[in-house]
Amino acid sequence: MYSVIVPTFNRGPFLKRSIGSVLEQDCVPSGDIQVIVIDDGSTDNTEKIVADLISQNTTKNEIVYLKLQHIGQPGTVRNRGLNRVEGDFVAYCDSDDYWLPHHLATASQVFKKNPSLKMVSNFWGLAQFTLLPDGRIKNDYIIPTHDKMIVNTNCRVHRAECLQNIGQFNTSCWGEDQDFFSRIEKLFPCHKTGIVTSVNGYIRGGNNLTYRFDSGIKQRYF
């Protein structure tokens, strides 16, 4: 079973695509995915959107919704999700990004072939998203892949048992994900597939942390 952490803050228009991409993974039996949505005090219609997704969910996969008062620390928000993990494996999908249908299956095959591995990392493509007036999302660009040794949070799938040794995310506003996954990599055997299985989005004119922080990529492509 896979537990998937989906932190969100005022990302209502993107949630259906993000959560849907997790629920509809290929080659994963229905009922083997637990989606944990952690709402960091959103002031938009996030709560209603998630409630609608839960009521309309035709899969056997579970959607758990946690509503918090606004914290503003990505690591702390993800930790609230980690406290609810029930699966054997933990994965991550930020609410303004999405997975391709083969994300979990790709990692699963590697774990089956190499049972000693504790974490498998796939790869990512980069898009610029524009929210249209009618609520639809337009992918303006899909950027060619980068160095396949560079992975991010959405690429990672690790065994839940790792948490017993490395703990949880720190509470820094930046770099908490690199710190968390580097602790797994230092202690356990891990593998990078180099296969693109997720799409990371920069929201045009966006206020998402990555868009503001990673000025180098933004200037290079946008």
Number of C-alpha atoms within 10 A of each C-alpha: 16 23 25 28 27 27 24 24 20 19 20 20 18 22 23 17 17 19 25 15 20 24 26 18 18 16 13 17 13 16 13 16 26 23 25 24 26 23 27 22 18 18 13 13 12 21 18 11 16 20 14 12 16 16 10 9 14 10 13 13 20 17 21 17 17 17 14 13 9 13 13 14 15 21 22 19 24 25 19 18 23 20 9 14 19 15 17 13 21 24 25 23 26 23 26 26 23 25 27 16 18 19 27 25 15 19 23 17 11 17 20 10 9 13 8 11 16 21 25 23 28 26 25 26 16 20 22 22 22 18 14 9 7 6 10 10 15 12 15 12 13 14 13 9 14 13 8 14 11 14 18 16 18 25 28 22 24 23 18 19 13 18 15 8 10 15 13 22 21 18 16 14 13 15 13 18 18 13 14 18 18 13 15 20 13 10 12 13 13 17 17 18 16 18 18 20 23 23 22 23 24 23 20 16 11 14 11 16 12 16 18 13 12 10 11 11 12 14 8 7 11 12
